Amino acid sequence: MTDTARLDALEMRIVHQDEVIEDLNRIVTAQWKEIDRLTREVVTLTERVNLAEQSSAGLEPGEEPPPPHY
């Protein structure tokens, strides 16, 4: 293999690697956005559960409130 052919092969590999790195970067960025969205959703749901627990604070754990006709 001549030096020119080796250099061309290396340049092609670098171009391919750059494309792969850019693809991976886009994927990782999209995943982090999704993780952030899901984290915010978990926080919101946790707050809602805490509020629901506080509204039924007079009950023992595992005890349900009496039905409305009581």
N, C-alpha and C positions, 0 to 999 in steps of 0.2 A: 504494500500500500504506500503510495507516495505521500509526501508531507501535505500536499494540497488536498488530497482525498481525505486524509486523516483530519485536517483542519475543517473541511466541509462537513464531515461526519460529526465532529464535536460541536460545530455551530448548529447543526440540525438537532442534536440532542439537547442543547441549551434552549433552543426555541421551543422544543416540545416540553421540556421541563418548566419553562416559564409559563406556558399555557396551562399545564397541570397545576402549578402553584396558584395561578389566578383562579382557576376553577375551584380548587380547595378553599381559597380565601373567600370566595362568594358563598360556598356552602357553609363554612364556619360562621360567617357573618349572619346568614339566614338562620342558622341554628341558634345563635346567641339572641337574635331578636325574638325567636319563638320561646326560648327559655325565659327571657325577660317578661314576655306576655303571660306565660304560664305562672311565673312567680307572682306577678301582680294579681292574677286570678286567684291563686291560692291564698294570698293575703286577704283579698276581698271575701272569699268564702270563709276563712277563719274568723274574720270580724263578724260576719253574719251568724256563724255558729255561736260565737261568744255572746252576741246580743240575744240570740234565742235562748241560750242557757241562763242569761241574766234575767230574762223576762219570766222564766219559770224557776226563779231562785228559791221560792218557798217550798219546793218539792224535794223529796229525798232523791238521791241518784237512782235512776232506773224507774222511778215512779212517774206515772203519767197523770196529767191533770184530769179531774173528773169530767165526764161528758157534760155538755151544756144543760141537759134536762135534769141534773141533780139538784 
